[in-house]
């Protein structure tokens, strides 16, 4: 693959909207909350589900305060219990003391609060006797999926994991993923399909760990990582016999990795972790909420490393986020506002850069006024220098690429003038949607972004200094 071929791979409109959200919430809530388990077995009595103070508006308020832009609800986990009154099962809220459509109440709270709503639906159902019967179970699953896609307004996300185990009949199911995708595309064409899906991929762990170089342009077969993992190694499947690309491999998209690939896709990463050790609420974990420093580190390395950040906050048995979780979300939101609330670039006395082209021939994209898309004839390192009349204390430099012109930057440096000398403070690789460079509060009158390697000419959407 040549550089010219690599930069032709760009996001869809739905993928671009999702990446610009950057930070959004997972909410794990089901019978497990009341049985003190992480995975239910499907035999739970619906009567155990009784959140007497259910308040999704409280969830939304805390999520917004932390700076998140959306909420994905576990509408059905592996236990098969549905948080909506599904017509296709008795294992649902209709037969619980709650008697509320939790999915509807959450969707409406999101809309009142001005954030986007998404759904998680586990393909593994440990309660459903049809599980493992092939098409009859797929029909059941699609019926429930259709309920969620048609009764709760616009969705930004449909989140699937690849969990696959035995049903109550002792059988396993081979999921008809392509059928599920067709239903989603028809009924919610603007929703991204996550993890076991073609739009957003899993980063490869649930601890919030990230790659130092995250690429959104990867081999097409990366999208099959989760789907083929459950296949037997004896399966007569060409995709399986090829060198496997695992979600946790460190390098998914360098020139070296991509050079012999036949097909590429835009497939950005999502980093998901929980604010607590578990995904569901457990009273014993009330004092084990992740410290602010840990959440900040995950944020800077995920949102600030060309990935989105999906943070789980589990409601307790009241149907509320616990006070300790809310307190931590408040602290995180305050940190982000204080750190990124005052961009120093508009206050600069000057910006030095090669003349940028305003009209881009690729995709007929016209960058905004603060974009830098460098002329074809420009050669050598590309530099943008921001100058101030007085020294500024610098904590962060934020770089964004123009994603509609693909992901281009391979290597860059951040330099600053310190005591009359120009010093390199940071060397990095990929940028993508956003790269956050954390500095140590240095005082300087000049900061320079130097791009030392890129696929074709770079296209910078924003350079910000905080």
VOPAGU-2260 file (C-alpha; in pm, 1 decimal, decimal comma):
REM VOPAGU-2260
SITE   aa  ch    i         X         Y         Z
SITE  UNK   A    0       0,0       0,0       0,0
SITE  UNK   A    1     133,5     342,6     -94,6
SITE  UNK   A    2      82,8     651,3     120,0
SITE  UNK   A    3    -160,4     782,8    -140,2
SITE  UNK   A    4    -369,6     465,4    -102,7
SITE  UNK   A    5    -354,9     481,9     278,8
SITE  UNK   A    6    -492,7     835,9     299,4
SITE  UNK   A    7    -792,5     748,3      84,6
SITE  UNK   A    8    -936,8     556,6     382,2
SITE  UNK   A    9   -1161,6     793,6     578,2
SITE  UNK   A   10   -1442,7     765,7     836,2
SITE  UNK   A   11   -1812,2     739,5     760,2
SITE  UNK   A   12   -2035,2    1017,7     888,5
SITE  UNK   A   13   -2150,2     797,4    1179,2
SITE  UNK   A   14   -1792,3     709,3    1274,8
SITE  UNK   A   15   -1684,2    1072,8    1262,5
SITE  UNK   A   16   -1970,4    1181,2    1491,3
SITE  UNK   A   17   -1883,3     906,3    1736,4
SITE  UNK   A   18   -1513,3     994,2    1744,8
SITE  UNK   A   19   -1594,8    1359,4    1807,4
SITE  UNK   A   20   -1799,2    1256,3    2113,2
SITE  UNK   A   21   -1470,9    1128,2    2265,8
SITE  UNK   A   22   -1605,8    1041,5    2613,9
SITE  UNK   A   23   -1929,2     860,9    2703,2
SITE  UNK   A   24   -2074,6     631,3    2969,1
SITE  UNK   A   25   -2161,6     264,6    3007,7
SITE  UNK   A   26   -2434,6     183,4    3261,2
SITE  UNK   A   27   -2442,7    -181,9    3374,9
SITE  UNK   A   28   -2770,3    -255,4    3551,9
SITE  UNK   A   29   -2974,4    -577,9    3578,5
SITE  UNK   A   30   -3068,6    -853,8    3825,2
SITE  UNK   A   31   -2694,7    -891,5    3899,7
SITE  UNK   A   32   -2715,5    -563,4    4089,1
SITE  UNK   A   33   -2947,8    -736,6    4337,3
SITE  UNK   A   34   -2783,2   -1081,3    4345,3
SITE  UNK   A   35   -2429,2    -944,7    4392,2
SITE  UNK   A   36   -2300,2   -1123,7    4081,6
SITE  UNK   A   37   -2112,8   -1017,4    3769,0
SITE  UNK   A   38   -2266,5   -1279,6    3540,8
SITE  UNK   A   39   -2616,4   -1404,3    3608,6
SITE  UNK   A   40   -2717,4   -1754,9    3501,1
SITE  UNK   A   41   -3069,2   -1679,2    3377,6
SITE  UNK   A   42   -3250,0   -1851,3    3664,0
SITE  UNK   A   43   -3306,1   -1532,3    3864,4
SITE  UNK   A   44   -3657,6   -1450,8    3975,5
SITE  UNK   A   45   -3759,8   -1118,1    3815,8
SITE  UNK   A   46   -3895,7   -1022,6    4159,4
SITE  UNK   A   47   -3541,2    -946,6    4276,5
SITE  UNK   A   48   -3521,7    -644,8    4045,0
SITE  UNK   A   49   -3661,8    -362,7    4258,2
SITE  UNK   A   50   -3482,0     -25,4    4233,0
SITE  UNK   A   51   -3713,3     172,0    4459,1
SITE  UNK   A   52   -3554,8     511,2    4382,0
SITE  UNK   A   53   -3480,1     463,5    4011,8
SITE  UNK   A   54   -3364,0     797,4    3870,3
SITE  UNK   A   55   -3192,6     800,7    3528,5
SITE  UNK   A   56   -3196,6    1182,6    3544,0
SITE  UNK   A   57   -2946,6    1151,9    3829,5
SITE  UNK   A   58   -2727,7     932,1    3609,9
SITE  UNK   A   59   -2741,2    1181,4    3324,9
SITE  UNK   A   60   -2662,4    1477,1    3551,5
SITE  UNK   A   61   -2351,0    1306,3    3690,1
SITE  UNK   A   62   -2239,2    1190,9    3346,9
SITE  UNK   A   63   -2272,2    1540,5    3200,6
SITE  UNK   A   64   -2087,0    1692,0    3493,8
SITE  UNK   A   65   -1793,6    1461,9    3415,3
SITE  UNK   A   66   -1786,2    1584,4    3055,5
SITE  UNK   A   67   -1941,7    1279,1    2888,7
SITE  UNK   A   68   -2158,0    1313,9    2578,8
SITE  UNK   A   69   -2358,6     990,3    2576,6
SITE  UNK   A   70   -2486,5     687,8    2770,7
SITE  UNK   A   71   -2502,7     320,8    2668,0
SITE  UNK   A   72   -2738,7     109,5    2880,7
SITE  UNK   A   73   -2709,3    -268,5    2927,3
SITE  UNK   A   74   -3064,0    -337,2    2815,9
SITE  UNK   A   75   -3004,6    -713,1    2841,8
SITE  UNK   A   76   -2696,1    -881,8    2985,6
SITE  UNK   A   77   -2602,2   -1251,6    2962,9
SITE  UNK   A   78   -2868,4   -1346,1    3220,2
SITE  UNK   A   79   -3135,4   -1261,9    2962,4
SITE  UNK   A   80   -3329,1   -1024,2    3190,6
SITE  UNK   A   81   -3468,3    -735,3    2984,0
SITE  UNK   A   82   -3488,1    -382,6    3122,3
SITE  UNK   A   83   -3784,3    -321,1    2894,5
SITE  UNK   A   84   -4118,1    -511,0    2877,6
SITE  UNK   A   85   -4021,0    -729,0    2582,4
SITE  UNK   A   86   -4305,7    -908,3    2404,7
SITE  UNK   A   87   -4081,3   -1209,4    2351,6
SITE  UNK   A   88   -3992,9   -1314,5    2706,0
SITE  UNK   A   89   -4134,4   -1319,4    3057,7
SITE  UNK   A   90   -3783,1   -1263,4    3198,1
SITE  UNK   A   91   -3817,1    -885,5    3204,7
SITE  UNK   A   92   -3920,8    -579,9    3405,3
SITE  UNK   A   93   -4289,0    -649,1    3334,6
SITE  UNK   A   94   -4273,4    -927,3    3594,0
SITE  UNK   A   95   -4067,5    -735,2    3848,7
SITE  UNK   A   96   -4182,7    -505,5    4132,4
SITE  UNK   A   97   -4022,4    -218,8    3938,4
SITE  UNK   A   98   -4289,6    -224,6    3665,8
SITE  UNK   A   99   -4099,9      48,9    3479,7
SITE  UNK   A  100   -3955,6      45,5    3129,9
SITE  UNK   A  101   -3601,0     130,7    3236,6
SITE  UNK   A  102   -3485,2     163,6    2877,0
SITE  UNK   A  103   -3752,7     424,0    2801,3
SITE  UNK   A  104   -3688,9     617,9    3121,2
SITE  UNK   A  105   -3316,4     625,6    3045,9
SITE  UNK   A  106   -3365,7     727,8    2682,6
SITE  UNK   A  107   -3596,2    1009,8    2785,5
SITE  UNK   A  108   -3358,0    1125,7    3060,2
SITE  UNK   A  109   -3076,4    1140,3    2804,0
SITE  UNK   A  110   -3285,7    1354,6    2572,8
SITE  UNK   A  111   -3387,4    1586,9    2855,5
SITE  UNK   A  112   -3022,1    1617,5    2950,6
SITE  UNK   A  113   -2898,0    1676,2    2598,1
SITE  UNK   A  114   -2679,6    1367,6    2566,5
SITE  UNK   A  115   -2700,4    1077,3    2321,9
SITE  UNK   A  116   -2844,2     734,7    2401,8
SITE  UNK   A  117   -2721,2     389,0    2302,3
SITE  UNK   A  118   -2801,1      26,9    2381,0
SITE  UNK   A  119   -2611,1    -288,5    2474,1
SITE  UNK   A  120   -2778,8    -620,1    2394,4
SITE  UNK   A  121   -2597,6    -939,3    2486,2
SITE  UNK   A  122   -2616,7   -1205,8    2215,1
SITE  UNK   A  123   -2565,7   -1468,4    2486,0
SITE  UNK   A  124   -2893,5   -1537,6    2666,7
SITE  UNK   A  125   -2867,0   -1786,8    2954,1
SITE  UNK   A  126   -3240,5   -1779,3    3017,2
SITE  UNK   A  127   -3374,4   -1840,8    2666,3
SITE  UNK   A  128   -3444,8   -2208,8    2576,2
SITE  UNK   A  129   -3403,9   -2127,7    2205,9
SITE  UNK   A  130   -3038,1   -2040,1    2257,2
SITE  UNK   A  131   -2824,2   -2280,3    2053,5
SITE  UNK   A  132   -3098,3   -2371,2    1804,4
SITE  UNK   A  133   -2962,0   -2160,7    1518,2
SITE  UNK   A  134   -3219,8   -1962,8    1321,0
SITE  UNK   A  135   -3501,0   -1988,6    1579,9
SITE  UNK   A  136   -3279,2   -1815,7    1834,9
SITE  UNK   A  137   -3156,6   -1561,2    1578,4
SITE  UNK   A  138   -3522,5   -1479,0    1506,5
SITE  UNK   A  139   -3578,4   -1427,7    1879,4
SITE  UNK   A  140   -3268,2   -1209,6    1911,0
SITE  UNK   A  141   -3359,2    -999,7    1608,1
SITE  UNK   A  142   -3711,1    -950,0    1743,7
SITE  UNK   A  143   -3569,1    -808,6    2066,6
SITE  UNK   A  144   -3310,9    -603,5    1877,6
SITE  UNK   A  145   -3592,5    -460,0    1665,0
SITE  UNK   A  146   -3785,1    -359,0    1976,5
SITE  UNK   A  147   -3486,5    -157,2    2096,3
SITE  UNK   A  148   -3418,2      -5,5    1756,1
SITE  UNK   A  149   -3775,1     109,3    1692,1
SITE  UNK   A  150   -3926,0     209,6    2026,5
SITE  UNK   A  151   -3669,8     436,1    2191,6
SITE  UNK   A  152   -3582,3     710,6    1945,7
SITE  UNK   A  153   -3252,2     778,2    1776,7
SITE  UNK   A  154   -2955,3     571,1    1897,4
SITE  UNK   A  155   -2589,5     662,3    1860,4
SITE  UNK   A  156   -2459,0     316,7    1949,8
SITE  UNK   A  157   -2545,1     -51,6    1942,7
SITE  UNK   A  158   -2283,7    -229,4    2154,3
SITE  UNK   A  159   -2219,1    -601,9    2113,7
SITE  UNK   A  160   -1965,6    -821,6    2286,9
SITE  UNK   A  161   -1872,1   -1168,8    2167,5
SITE  UNK   A  162   -1976,5   -1353,5    2482,3
SITE  UNK   A  163   -2076,5   -1703,7    2384,5
SITE  UNK   A  164   -2153,4   -1990,0    2621,0
SITE  UNK   A  165   -2413,8   -2252,0    2686,7
SITE  UNK   A  166   -2781,4   -2174,9    2712,8
SITE  UNK   A  167   -3025,9   -2344,6    2952,1
SITE  UNK   A  168   -3040,9   -2632,6    2702,3
SITE  UNK   A  169   -2664,7   -2688,9    2721,4
SITE  UNK   A  170   -2609,6   -2567,5    2364,7
SITE  UNK   A  171   -2402,9   -2286,7    2214,2
SITE  UNK   A  172   -2520,1   -2048,4    1945,1
SITE  UNK   A  173   -2334,9   -1940,3    1629,9
SITE  UNK   A  174   -2442,8   -1579,4    1590,9
SITE  UNK   A  175   -2563,9   -1448,1    1255,4
SITE  UNK   A  176   -2373,7   -1120,2    1283,6
SITE  UNK   A  177   -2436,3   -1008,5     927,2
SITE  UNK   A  178   -2811,1   -1038,4     979,3
SITE  UNK   A  179   -2790,2    -831,0    1297,5
SITE  UNK   A  180   -2590,9    -564,6    1113,5
SITE  UNK   A  181   -2846,6    -543,6     831,3
SITE  UNK   A  182   -3128,5    -487,6    1079,7
SITE  UNK   A  183   -2936,2    -208,7    1254,6
SITE  UNK   A  184   -2841,2     -37,6     928,8
SITE  UNK   A  185   -3203,7     -43,1     818,2
SITE  UNK   A  186   -3361,3      77,2    1142,5
SITE  UNK   A  187   -3086,1     296,0    1292,7
SITE  UNK   A  188   -2854,2     391,5    1003,3
SITE  UNK   A  189   -2673,6     658,3    1208,0
SITE  UNK   A  190   -2585,1     423,7    1496,7
SITE  UNK   A  191   -2231,3     287,9    1523,6
SITE  UNK   A  192   -2198,6     -85,2    1590,6
SITE  UNK   A  193   -1927,1    -140,4    1850,4
SITE  UNK   A  194   -1675,7    -418,1    1924,3
SITE  UNK   A  195   -1842,4    -712,4    1746,9
SITE  UNK   A  196   -1931,5    -480,6    1464,8
SITE  UNK   A  197   -1792,2    -289,3    1167,4
SITE  UNK   A  198   -1771,8      65,2    1307,5
SITE  UNK   A  199   -1581,6      82,7    1638,6
SITE  UNK   A  200   -1331,0    -172,6    1768,2
SITE  UNK   A  201   -1231,8    -279,6    2116,6
SITE  UNK   A  202    -889,4    -162,8    2235,0
SITE  UNK   A  203    -814,2    -515,1    2357,8
SITE  UNK   A  204    -849,2    -495,7    2737,7
SITE  UNK   A  205   -1084,2    -376,0    3010,2
SITE  UNK   A  206    -822,9    -209,4    3228,4
SITE  UNK   A  207    -806,3     119,3    3039,3
SITE  UNK   A  208    -465,0      37,9    2891,1
SITE  UNK   A  209    -389,0     200,3    2556,4
SITE  UNK   A  210    -142,2     170,0    2270,4
SITE  UNK   A  211     128,9     434,9    2230,8
SITE  UNK   A  212      43,6     449,9    1857,6
SITE  UNK   A  213    -324,3     404,6    1775,4
SITE  UNK   A  214    -424,8     386,3    1409,3
SITE  UNK   A  215    -778,1     414,6    1275,2
SITE  UNK   A  216    -671,3     281,3     932,5
SITE  UNK   A  217    -627,5     -95,3     973,0
SITE  UNK   A  218    -666,0    -416,1     767,9
SITE  UNK   A  219   -1025,8    -500,1     681,4
SITE  UNK   A  220    -995,6    -838,6     850,4
SITE  UNK   A  221    -939,4    -666,1    1184,8
SITE  UNK   A  222   -1318,6    -633,5    1199,8
SITE  UNK   A  223   -1342,9   -1012,5    1221,8
SITE  UNK   A  224   -1116,5   -1036,5    1528,5
SITE  UNK   A  225   -1397,7   -1096,4    1777,6
SITE  UNK   A  226   -1615,4   -1299,8    1541,6
SITE  UNK   A  227   -1351,7   -1554,6    1440,2
SITE  UNK   A  228   -1208,4   -1594,4    1789,2
SITE  UNK   A  229   -1472,0   -1853,1    1877,6
SITE  UNK   A  230   -1412,2   -2063,1    1565,5
SITE  UNK   A  231   -1224,8   -2390,0    1590,7
SITE  UNK   A  232    -872,7   -2376,5    1453,9
SITE  UNK   A  233    -976,4   -2670,4    1235,8
SITE  UNK   A  234   -1243,8   -2457,9    1069,2
SITE  UNK   A  235   -1218,7   -2434,1     693,0
SITE  UNK   A  236   -1212,5   -2056,4     704,5
SITE  UNK   A  237    -958,5   -1850,5     509,9
SITE  UNK   A  238    -982,0   -1556,2     749,4
SITE  UNK   A  239    -890,7   -1785,2    1038,3
SITE  UNK   A  240    -594,4   -1941,4     858,4
SITE  UNK   A  241    -444,8   -1599,8     781,4
SITE  UNK   A  242    -208,4   -1444,8    1035,8
SITE  UNK   A  243    -453,7   -1349,2    1310,9
SITE  UNK   A  244    -482,4    -983,8    1405,7
SITE  UNK   A  245    -574,0    -968,1    1770,8
SITE  UNK   A  246    -742,7    -670,0    1933,5
SITE  UNK   A  247    -456,0    -642,9    2180,7
SITE  UNK   A  248    -166,7    -637,0    1929,5
SITE  UNK   A  249      41,6    -324,5    1981,2
SITE  UNK   A  250      76,8    -237,2    1612,8
SITE  UNK   A  251    -236,7    -253,5    1400,0
SITE  UNK   A  252    -172,3      12,3    1138,3
SITE  UNK   A  253     190,0     107,7    1068,9
SITE  UNK   A  254     320,9     120,0     712,5
SITE  UNK   A  255     505,2    -206,0     779,6
SITE  UNK   A  256     188,6    -382,3     897,3
SITE  UNK   A  257     -20,5    -250,8     608,1
SITE  UNK   A  258     226,0    -289,9     320,2
SITE  UNK   A  259      95,5    -628,2     199,4
SITE  UNK   A  260    -270,8    -584,5     290,6
SITE  UNK   A  261    -526,3    -599,9      11,0
SITE  UNK   A  262    -812,5    -411,8     182,1
SITE  UNK   A  263    -817,8    -144,3     450,6
SITE  UNK   A  264   -1095,9       5,9     660,8
SITE  UNK   A  265   -1146,1     297,7     897,4
SITE  UNK   A  266   -1194,7     121,0    1231,2
SITE  UNK   A  267   -1119,9     344,7    1533,2
SITE  UNK   A  268   -1055,6     216,8    1884,9
SITE  UNK   A  269   -1268,5     241,7    2196,4
SITE  UNK   A  270   -1119,3     209,1    2545,8
SITE  UNK   A  271   -1366,8      67,8    2797,0
SITE  UNK   A  272   -1324,4      22,8    3170,1
SITE  UNK   A  273   -1530,9      53,0    3486,8
SITE  UNK   A  274   -1506,1     315,3    3757,6
SITE  UNK   A  275   -1503,5      20,9    4003,5
SITE  UNK   A  276   -1337,6    -322,9    3994,1
SITE  UNK   A  277   -1661,2    -481,2    3869,9
SITE  UNK   A  278   -1900,0    -387,4    3592,1
SITE  UNK   A  279   -2204,4    -415,0    3819,8
SITE  UNK   A  280   -2255,1    -248,8    4158,8
SITE  UNK   A  281   -2137,4    -440,5    4463,5
SITE  UNK   A  282   -2160,3    -296,4    4813,3
SITE  UNK   A  283   -1814,9    -431,6    4896,8
SITE  UNK   A  284   -1667,8    -210,4    4624,0
SITE  UNK   A  285   -1810,0     119,6    4748,1
SITE  UNK   A  286   -1465,4     218,4    4874,6
SITE  UNK   A  287   -1285,2      92,5    4562,1
SITE  UNK   A  288   -1380,5     363,6    4314,9
SITE  UNK   A  289   -1084,2     440,8    4088,8
SITE  UNK   A  290    -881,7     739,0    4213,4
SITE  UNK   A  291    -896,5    1062,4    4016,9
SITE  UNK   A  292    -535,1    1023,5    3907,7
SITE  UNK   A  293    -613,4     687,3    3744,8
SITE  UNK   A  294    -917,3     818,5    3559,5
SITE  UNK   A  295    -722,1    1121,3    3439,4
SITE  UNK   A  296    -443,5     896,9    3313,3
SITE  UNK   A  297    -690,9     678,3    3120,8
SITE  UNK   A  298    -858,9     987,9    2975,1
SITE  UNK   A  299    -533,3    1146,3    2859,8
SITE  UNK   A  300    -415,6     821,5    2700,6
SITE  UNK   A  301    -747,0     725,7    2538,4
SITE  UNK   A  302    -918,4    1049,0    2432,7
SITE  UNK   A  303    -569,9    1194,8    2403,3
SITE  UNK   A  304    -442,4     894,3    2205,9
SITE  UNK   A  305    -688,8     867,7    1914,6
SITE  UNK   A  306    -945,7     651,1    2091,7
SITE  UNK   A  307   -1281,1     708,5    2254,1
SITE  UNK   A  308   -1329,0     648,2    2627,8
SITE  UNK   A  309   -1626,9     442,1    2749,5
SITE  UNK   A  310   -1643,6     461,7    3130,7
SITE  UNK   A  311   -1885,0     235,2    3318,1
SITE  UNK   A  312   -2075,0     364,1    3621,6
SITE  UNK   A  313   -2310,8     101,7    3773,1
SITE  UNK   A  314   -2627,0     209,5    3958,1
SITE  UNK   A  315   -2680,5      60,9    4302,7
SITE  UNK   A  316   -2990,3    -123,0    4430,6
SITE  UNK   A  317   -3173,6     205,3    4478,1
SITE  UNK   A  318   -3138,3     275,5    4106,4
SITE  UNK   A  319   -2893,3     560,6    4174,4
SITE  UNK   A  320   -2524,5     615,3    4114,2
SITE  UNK   A  321   -2355,8     574,1    4452,1
SITE  UNK   A  322   -2234,8     890,6    4623,8
SITE  UNK   A  323   -1868,8     785,8    4593,5
SITE  UNK   A  324   -1899,6     736,4    4218,5
SITE  UNK   A  325   -2076,1    1070,4    4175,0
SITE  UNK   A  326   -1809,8    1247,3    4378,5
SITE  UNK   A  327   -1536,6    1105,9    4157,2
SITE  UNK   A  328   -1722,6    1206,3    3841,1
SITE  UNK   A  329   -1751,4    1561,4    3975,1
SITE  UNK   A  330   -1378,1    1567,8    4041,2
SITE  UNK   A  331   -1299,1    1437,9    3694,4
SITE  UNK   A  332   -1521,0    1695,9    3528,1
SITE  UNK   A  333   -1362,4    1976,6    3729,4
SITE  UNK   A  334   -1015,1    1856,7    3632,2
SITE  UNK   A  335   -1102,4    1851,1    3261,8
SITE  UNK   A  336   -1263,0    2195,5    3270,4
SITE  UNK   A  337    -969,7    2345,8    3457,8
SITE  UNK   A  338    -714,0    2180,7    3230,3
SITE  UNK   A  339    -876,5    2245,7    2892,7
SITE  UNK   A  340   -1091,4    2550,8    2949,9
SITE  UNK   A  341    -851,6    2819,6    2825,3
SITE  UNK   A  342    -679,8    2770,1    2490,8
SITE  UNK   A  343    -383,5    3008,3    2472,1
SITE  UNK   A  344    -353,9    3003,2    2091,7
SITE  UNK   A  345    -618,7    3274,5    2028,5
SITE  UNK   A  346    -417,9    3499,4    2263,2
SITE  UNK   A  347     -93,9    3446,8    2066,1
SITE  UNK   A  348      90,6    3740,2    1917,7
SITE  UNK   A  349     176,7    3536,6    1611,4
SITE  UNK   A  350     150,8    3196,8    1440,7
SITE  UNK   A  351     427,6    3094,1    1201,8
SITE  UNK   A  352     342,9    2819,2     951,9
SITE  UNK   A  353     384,4    2736,9     582,2
SITE  UNK   A  354      94,5    2876,7     379,6
SITE  UNK   A  355    -198,7    2639,4     405,8
SITE  UNK   A  356    -424,1    2551,7     115,2
SITE  UNK   A  357    -783,9    2641,8     190,1
SITE  UNK   A  358    -933,3    2431,7     -87,6
SITE  UNK   A  359    -859,3    2059,8     -52,5
SITE  UNK   A  360    -896,9    1851,4    -363,6
SITE  UNK   A  361    -959,5    1534,6    -160,8
SITE  UNK   A  362   -1330,0    1476,0     -93,5
SITE  UNK   A  363   -1395,4    1845,9    -169,4
SITE  UNK   A  364   -1322,9    1922,5     195,2
SITE  UNK   A  365   -1276,2    2287,0     289,9
SITE  UNK   A  366   -1093,9    2318,4     625,7
SITE  UNK   A  367   -1199,5    2577,7     878,9
SITE  UNK   A  368    -996,6    2892,0     944,8
SITE  UNK   A  369    -783,5    2730,8    1215,6
SITE  UNK   A  370    -685,3    2433,2     995,8
SITE  UNK   A  371    -344,1    2378,6     839,6
SITE  UNK   A  372    -340,9    2175,2     517,8
SITE  UNK   A  373       0,8    2213,3     366,9
SITE  UNK   A  374      72,6    2268,4      -2,6
SITE  UNK   A  375     178,7    1976,9    -221,2
SITE  UNK   A  376     510,2    2138,4    -305,6
SITE  UNK   A  377     607,3    2183,0      59,7
SITE  UNK   A  378     901,6    1957,3     148,7
SITE  UNK   A  379    1095,8    1872,5     464,3
SITE  UNK   A  380     965,6    1899,8     819,5
SITE  UNK   A  381     635,9    2080,5     867,8
SITE  UNK   A  382     633,9    2326,6    1156,0
SITE  UNK   A  383     371,7    2542,3    1322,4
SITE  UNK   A  384     503,6    2784,7    1584,6
SITE  UNK   A  385     284,4    2978,1    1828,2
SITE  UNK   A  386     437,0    3292,2    1984,6
SITE  UNK   A  387     335,9    3514,4    2276,1
SITE  UNK   A  388     470,5    3850,8    2388,3
SITE  UNK   A  389     498,3    3728,9    2746,7
SITE  UNK   A  390     598,4    3385,0    2881,7
SITE  UNK   A  391     311,1    3141,4    2927,5
SITE  UNK   A  392     300,7    2842,4    3161,7
SITE  UNK   A  393     221,6    2544,6    2937,5
SITE  UNK   A  394      64,9    2220,8    3069,0
SITE  UNK   A  395     -83,4    2061,7    2755,6
SITE  UNK   A  396     -53,3    2076,2    2379,3
SITE  UNK   A  397    -348,2    1929,9    2186,4
SITE  UNK   A  398    -329,6    1833,7    1820,0
SITE  UNK   A  399    -614,9    1722,1    1594,1
SITE  UNK   A  400    -592,9    1590,7    1240,7
SITE  UNK   A  401    -859,5    1657,6     979,2
SITE  UNK   A  402   -1009,9    1307,4     978,6
SITE  UNK   A  403   -1200,0    1356,4     651,7
SITE  UNK   A  404    -852,2    1366,1     497,5
SITE  UNK   A  405    -762,0    1044,8     685,6
SITE  UNK   A  406    -497,1     987,5     952,2
SITE  UNK   A  407    -159,1    1100,1     822,0
SITE  UNK   A  408      93,5    1190,8    1090,5
SITE  UNK   A  409     352,3     920,3    1169,8
SITE  UNK   A  410     594,3    1118,6    1388,7
SITE  UNK   A  411     599,0    1461,2    1549,9
SITE  UNK   A  412     784,9    1667,1    1809,8
SITE  UNK   A  413     687,2    1944,2    2049,1
SITE  UNK   A  414     957,3    2208,0    2096,7
SITE  UNK   A  415     971,1    2516,1    2316,9
SITE  UNK   A  416    1204,1    2806,3    2368,6
SITE  UNK   A  417    1351,1    2777,8    2718,5
SITE  UNK   A  418    1602,6    3038,3    2839,8
SITE  UNK   A  419    1679,2    3143,9    2486,0
SITE  UNK   A  420    1731,9    2791,2    2349,9
SITE  UNK   A  421    1491,7    2569,2    2156,6
SITE  UNK   A  422    1447,2    2231,7    2326,8
SITE  UNK   A  423    1249,0    1923,6    2227,7
SITE  UNK   A  424    1004,7    1845,2    2510,7
SITE  UNK   A  425     818,5    1552,2    2354,8
SITE  UNK   A  426     841,4    1305,2    2067,1
SITE  UNK   A  427     527,1    1126,8    1955,4
SITE  UNK   A  428     388,2     913,3    1675,9
SITE  UNK   A  429      19,4     905,8    1578,4
SITE  UNK   A  430    -230,1    1190,0    1622,9
SITE  UNK   A  431    -566,7    1111,0    1461,9
SITE  UNK   A  432    -874,4    1263,4    1621,8
SITE  UNK   A  433    -677,4    1401,1    1915,8
SITE  UNK   A  434    -333,3    1376,0    2071,2
SITE  UNK   A  435    -292,5    1529,7    2416,1
SITE  UNK   A  436      70,9    1600,6    2503,2
SITE  UNK   A  437     118,1    1650,2    2877,0
SITE  UNK   A  438     399,9    1886,7    2970,2
SITE  UNK   A  439     531,9    1991,3    3309,7
SITE  UNK   A  440     410,9    2348,9    3330,4
SITE  UNK   A  441     710,9    2493,7    3149,4
SITE  UNK   A  442     727,6    2869,9    3092,0
SITE  UNK   A  443     790,2    2978,4    2735,4
SITE  UNK   A  444     708,5    3240,7    2474,2
SITE  UNK   A  445     725,4    2995,9    2179,6
SITE  UNK   A  446     584,0    2647,4    2122,8
SITE  UNK   A  447     644,3    2456,6    1799,5
SITE  UNK   A  448     472,9    2150,8    1654,2
SITE  UNK   A  449     718,6    1984,2    1416,3
SITE  UNK   A  450     585,3    1701,6    1199,2
SITE  UNK   A  451     877,9    1484,0    1096,0
SITE  UNK   A  452     694,8    1205,8     908,1
SITE  UNK   A  453     349,4    1177,7     755,3
SITE  UNK   A  454     154,0     991,8     493,1
SITE  UNK   A  455     139,0    1250,7     216,6
SITE  UNK   A  456     117,3    1608,7     341,2
SITE  UNK   A  457     -29,9    1658,1     689,3
SITE  UNK   A  458    -373,0    1808,5     751,6
SITE  UNK   A  459    -405,6    1967,5    1097,0
SITE  UNK   A  460    -757,1    2054,9    1211,4
SITE  UNK   A  461    -650,6    2222,0    1535,0
SITE  UNK   A  462    -343,3    2307,8    1739,1
SITE  UNK   A  463    -430,5    2415,5    2092,9
SITE  UNK   A  464    -211,2    2506,6    2390,6
SITE  UNK   A  465    -329,2    2503,5    2753,4
